């Protein structure tokens, strides 16, 4: 297949994606290849590791499963075969409560919860492209964390609306987000998708300075 960077207008699917070198990391969003080559920062890795550890311990013995990147999540629009799927993402953290979506190579279908930790190279994609993607594909909770600004926003699917991007019928929309930040509300935050899981926000950010 060639390097996706050399064909910026190309439309790719999982068929091509799975032939690319393991030494390179890519995501596909509606057939467009996005490079993930930049190494994560210390802050990024610190808070990702903390949240994953807290979720992993909490979910032990419970139905839901949590995974940390790299972990391929295929997001089909309908019932297309895996090789024809044009969206493959590697969220920083995902939680699946429906184990039928898990495969030997990752997962197929929307996670119940996604955590993305912002970095300079991914902020625009995470706040716009992935926001719209996760909303449109039915990810019930989307956690967006900015480790530099010490902020966490949890978006939850809410009232029904029209997904104009694809002229799909009825789809749920994210609310305005519940925010925790250094100069504002610093109280713990609870997941509604993973009942009982509460993140101590101050502890999550404590070692990042």
Buried (B, 14 or more C-beta within 10 A) or exposed (E): EEEBEEEEEBEBBBBBBEEBEEEEBBBBBBEBBBEBEEEBBEBBBBBBEBBBEBBBEBBEEEEBBBBBBEBBBBBBBEEEEBEEBBBBBBBBBBBBBBEEBBEEEBBBBBBBBBBBBBBEBBBEBBBEBBBBBBBBBBBBBBBBBBBBEBBBBBBBBEEEEEBEEEEEEEBBBBEEEBEBBEEEEBEEBEBEBBEEBEBBBEEBBEEBE
